[in-house]
Amino acid sequence: MLTSVAALIVLAGLYSVHMMEEHGHIITGMNNQIVWGIPHVFAIFMIVAASGVLNVSSIGSVFNKPAYKARAPLAGLLSLAMLAGGLTVLMLDLGRPDRIIVAATNYNLTSVFAWNVLLYSAMFAAVVVYLWTMMEARMQPWSKHAGFVVFIWRFALTTGTGVIFSFLVARQAYGSAILPPMFIVISFAWGLAVFHIVQSAIYQWNGKMLDEYVQKRMKNLLGVFVVAALYFVVVYHLTNLYFARQVEFERFILADGGIYPLLFWAGYVVLGNLLPLLLIYLPGWGKTQHVAVASAMVILGGFAFLYVFIIGGQAFPLSIFPGFEVKSSFGDGVIGLYSPSLPEVLLGFGGVGIAFLITAVGIRVLNFVPREIPKKAL
Amino acid sequence: MSEINVQRRQFLKMSMGVAAVSIAPGIFLFDMAHGKADANKVRWGMLIETANCAEGCNDCVTACNTENGLSDGVSSTDSQWIRKIEIKDISTGRETSLPMMCQHCEHPPCVDVCPTGASFKRADGIVLVDKHLCIGCRYCMMACPYKARSFVHEPLQNQNPDVPRGRGTVESCTMCVHRIDQGQQPACAVACPNKSILFGNLNDPDSEIATRIRTVASAQVRADLGLNPGVRYQGL
């Protein structure tokens, strides 16, 4: 039932792509000021979470924790699924998706995007090999090595994602060296949140109960990641607030900017951080269902964060003439307007649908469900 | 000398001849695409005299739109290769009007970030987009500190054959490269009624533009970024 809903969503996404091909990006909300929109929010969320979910594998294979080792194959599958979903959205949002072969054959080595094409492809390959070493008995001696390669590579991958923004000198929201580490820590939180939800769903559908010890460890880990991610976001904004030239931008994002401060405070800080932390740590709470709700909140908070970061960051006008009031026919000096249109939202959800389908089919066909190891053995 | 050796020499001579003949047109075409052969001595640039640039005058914009087949539209999804900006110094209240377009940087961020190499800089300093390589990712638009680039949001009609454009690709001021390569001036410079846009070779010490920038104070926009734009402004 859910699978057919997901398939329908994917179809709707593909239809949107067809419409965007037919009419051009004019049918999206994107324009010459807000050049990246909702598709990029979905794509970057999925790519970042795809890297973070592998933490579950790394804790198992690199740091030798058996509870996580049992979950490593599922984490690997989720990573592949989200990477595929995210990259599909990113690719189909291109102005000329038909030229993807050009992107695959022409590399400008100074371009972070070109690096990312290599980082993403290699990540895909590395995770496939890692899954193979885990699921094929003969290959198991290599599993630790493959796990280590994946561990290193995903740091490079998320650094690459952060660097897309941190190498931009033009816009005030970006161009900061804190962004790559911030994205890495954020990826831990989002990836684990996705893992929690999928794990709860699998256990629920199979009528299984999650081992109490494992449940407790994993929910505490989620709490730690959420706090760590929030720490980086706070430092990022504090640094900006300290620089006089950045104060106007921060006022826009945190106070005056309409939808952006609302999404930042209500969506990211409260829904994405404070409430999940209460659900996880409040005495008497922190049960499986609480953690599942907390994880859903972390994910929604993540989308709110990316909307503010990507779209809010572009909506604030470029500082071409610092110290001057500016006006023109091209939106200089004014806040960029953006309202996402149905096709681009469907394209984003289409990517989520692809990730869901890959996960659902993978779990059905292959042995990805965690095999519980008795508590005593841990 | 043995017969085999003679044959080998002949073979080598012939191969070199064949190689030269086959590479030559490629080199010629490469030169065509990357500026003229002596282009490394040329750096095209502009000096804009803001004192003469009249507020409300839009002649450079209109000329650009006509020359390059742009629609004249000013919605947020329309291409604008050149625009008039009115600026007012917040602390002194002094107002200035000026045209803003691609600044044809020596170190263009758009070229650095372009994944496919579609954004490129010719040997004569003109920054262009190869419409066959551009995949429409818009990363260059994120990277440009001058907001100089536009994305073609809709299918195009009635294009100027000299200035090919493409839906789903990014574009910007070409400094009227098709005119420059025929020895003409960019359309905006020709159209300005006050002769506020001076076009020329920055690297030729005897050119008018080089003489002027040597003798009058001029500035680059966002010079702090260190991109060394080819467009300079007088009276900013």
Interface residues (C-beta under 8 A of the other chain):
Chain A: H23 G24 H25 I26 N31 N32 Q33 V35 W36 L94 G95 R96 P97 R99 I100 V102 A103 N106 Y107 N108 T110 S111 V112 F113 A114 V117 I164 F167 L168 V169 A170 R171 Y174 Q314 L318 I320 F321 G323 F324 E325 V326 K327 S328 S329 F330 G331 D332 G336 L337
Chain B: V74 S75 S76 T77 D78 S79 Q80 R83 K84 I85 E86 I87 K88 D89 I90 S91 M100 P109 V111 D112 V113 C114 P115 T116 G117 A118 H132 L133 C134 I135 G136 C137 R138 Y139 M141 M142 A143 C144 P145 Y146 K147 R149 S150 F151 V152 H153 E154 P155 G166 R167 G168 T169 V170 V221 R222 L225
